[in-house]
Structure formats: structure tokens, C-alpha cells
Amino acid sequence: MKTYANMAQVQRRNQPICDLRSDTVTQPDAGMRSAMADAEVGDDVYGDDPSVNRLEAMMSERLGKDTALFVPSGTMSNLTALLAHCGRGEEVIVGRDYHIAAYEAGGASVLGGIAISTLPVDGDGGLNPDVILAEVKPDDSHHPISRLVALENTHNGMAIALPRIKETAIAARNAELSVHLDGARFFNATTELGCSATELADMVDSVSICLSKGLGTPAGSVLAGPSDIIARARRYRKMLGGGMRQAGVLAAAGLYALKHNVERLAEDHQRANHLANTLKELGAGDVSQATNMIFLTPRDNLNDQLRAHFDSNGVVLGGGSAGTIRIVLHKNVDDAMLKLLETDFRTFFG
Ligand SMILES: *Cc1c(COP(=O)(O)O)cnc(C)c1O
């Protein structure tokens, strides 16, 4: 099986032909590059970049929020949001393996003096409202001041249903906490749930969305929310060194992605579902799939052999916890590539 090379749109030296580690590996296509080249730009720190302003306006309108902020990364977006919501000695309550708790180097604690309290994540990727309420601290000088609940959707590819998000948000509000949603893959969630962007965003105060994952831009995230929170986040973005100048080159990629790459996310989900069914049919091991992600725990501990097999064909599989392999579908994996992958899995497990 040496035919992957024929399928690769852009094959560069030292680059895998098919990279399934994450949807962050997507390459900007010709249309996006052309939009970037033609972008109208200005100095965004002065508020002068028309493309950034357009992206922020479009995103806040689409989400039904007051305003929005363009940020270099999802990590900085979550961090500016947490700094905007919480002061020193205040607390965010978050799922234990959510990105904010597990993969952001404890930034909110390190840089903001914010206490991060973690809760177990339910099987559907959501949090239990009763467990949240039990974690909220009484007004007592022994405790940090509970201020915020941070949710994540999708989580490990799982789109958490609207009623689940709603019950959590209501519990948080009743305890006088604000709610932030880490929606790195927000549009994968709305695609899967069949809801509008506003329906999901309405339930939370602030939302962070990555443009550089399934949406396919080279960089950038957007944080949307109430004017006062976003104004504070803007100050923190500057403080963190995230104020960019002619950032319109990147914002233009975001505008292009919102127009061309949101509806096509459904294709990634369908391909992931197709591949997952093939793996199940082959008895490849333990398989779970949600939106654009598959988690495979290969039978007979075949992890290393499986990786080596695909590696020799220029196909990279994602790492996962304890023997689980993550396979992420994205816009650089088309039907022809999927077919080759399935044939290759058949050869390996057949
Ligand atoms: C990727 C991701 C982030 C962070 O985005 P970066 O742009 O990589 O910093 C935050 N939250 C979740 C759930 C993510 O998947």
C-alpha cells in the first residue's frame, strides 16, 4: 500500500501524507490563502484592522453576544476569559479532564491567582449539576470565592446535549456563578446537535471558539460574551502579549472559514462514523466515535504494530491515554483518502 502519496494534495518532505492526530493539522487551502493575501489590514491594537473588526462583529452576531475578541490561540482565549471572570483568590469549577484543567499549564492559577477546582466528568462529557452545587463554597474566610463554572463542548468529540448544558448553567446561575464555555469545537457541537449557534451560546456567558481546528485556519480563536467581560479580556490579551498588529491576515482566514468550512464539518463526522463502523466490523478492538473523533483500543495490545504499520505508509495516528489511539477526521482527509485508510485497516486486522 504505497498509494497514499497519490492522494495527498500537498506532500512536503518530512510531512506525513495523512495526519490523523488532530484537526489542528489542517492546511489552509488555496481559497483561504487567497483571502489572506487579499485581506484589508490595519493596526488591531489601535482597533484599526477592518478584517479583525469584521470577524469580531460576525462572530458576536452569529452567537448572539454583545461583542467578541480575536485571540491568537484557544488557550489564550480561555485564559483571558478566566482572568476576566475571576479575580485572585476566586475559583473556577471545571471538569477534571477538560482542556482548561488538564492542558493549559495551570495558566489561570499561575498568572491569575485563580483556584481551579476539578470535578469528575460524566460519561456524556458533561458535568453533574448536583456535583457542581456541592463544590460551590460557602461565604467563609477559609475558602476561595466560587465565581465561575467552565464547561466544554465538544469534549473528546462528544457533543453535550442542550438540556444537559442548560441544567448545568441553571445550577451555576442559581449559585450566582457565571458560566464560560470552552467551545474549541463549538461548531462540531452545533452540527451534531442540529441546533443554531445562538441556541448553544445563549446558555452561557462567554464562549471561546477555535478557528484553527476543524475550521482549518492557521491560527486564531474568538472569545465572545458580554461587553464588560470582553473589555476586560481585551486588556488581559494585551497584558499576555496577545495584542497583534496587522492581524487581519489571520482574521481573513477566519472569515473565510466561517463562510466555507462550518457546514462541511458534517462530512468529517460522517467519515469518522464510517471508519468507526469499519473498525467495529473488523473486530479491531474497543471503538468509540463521536463527531470527528474515534478512540480505538486495539485488540491483543497491537498498538505498536498498528502504529508502525501506518507509519511506514506515511499515516500518523494520534496518541491517547493508556493504550487508546485517537483518530481525528478533518478537512484534509477526503473520501479517497478514507477509502485507502479503510483498506489499510482491513489489511492489518483482516
Ligand atoms: C485545542 C483546544 C483548546 C486550546 O486551543 P489552542 O489553540 O490549541 O491553544 C482549548 N480547549 C479545547 C477543548 C481544545 O480542544
The ligand as an SDF file (V2000), in Angstrom:
LIG
                    3D

 15 15  0  0  0  0  0  0  0  0999 V2000
   -7.3980   22.8180   21.3360 C   0  0  0  0  0  0  0  0  0  0  0  0
   -8.2400   23.1430   22.4880 C   0  0  0  0  0  0  0  0  0  0  0  0
   -8.0230   24.3050   23.2200 C   0  0  0  0  0  0  0  0  0  0  0  0
   -6.8380   25.2100   23.0110 C   0  0  0  0  0  0  0  0  0  0  0  0
   -6.6340   25.6890   21.7620 O   0  0  0  0  0  0  0  0  0  0  0  0
   -5.1590   26.0820   21.2680 P   0  0  0  0  0  0  0  0  0  0  0  0
   -5.4650   26.9350   20.0960 O   0  0  0  0  0  0  0  0  0  0  0  0
   -4.5010   24.7900   20.9120 O   0  0  0  0  0  0  0  0  0  0  0  0
   -4.4730   26.8070   22.3430 O   0  0  0  0  0  0  0  0  0  0  0  0
   -8.8930   24.5820   24.2560 C   0  0  0  0  0  0  0  0  0  0  0  0
   -9.9010   23.7530   24.5600 N   0  0  0  0  0  0  0  0  0  0  0  0
  -10.1330   22.6130   23.8910 C   0  0  0  0  0  0  0  0  0  0  0  0
  -11.2710   21.7470   24.2750 C   0  0  0  0  0  0  0  0  0  0  0  0
   -9.3040   22.2600   22.8230 C   0  0  0  0  0  0  0  0  0  0  0  0
   -9.5410   21.1270   22.1650 O   0  0  0  0  0  0  0  0  0  0  0  0
  1  2  1  0
  2  3  1  0
  2 14  2  0
  3  4  1  0
  3 10  2  0
  4  5  1  0
  5  6  1  0
  6  7  2  0
  6  8  1  0
  6  9  1  0
 10 11  1  0
 11 12  2  0
 12 13  1  0
 12 14  1  0
 14 15  1  0
M  END
$$$$
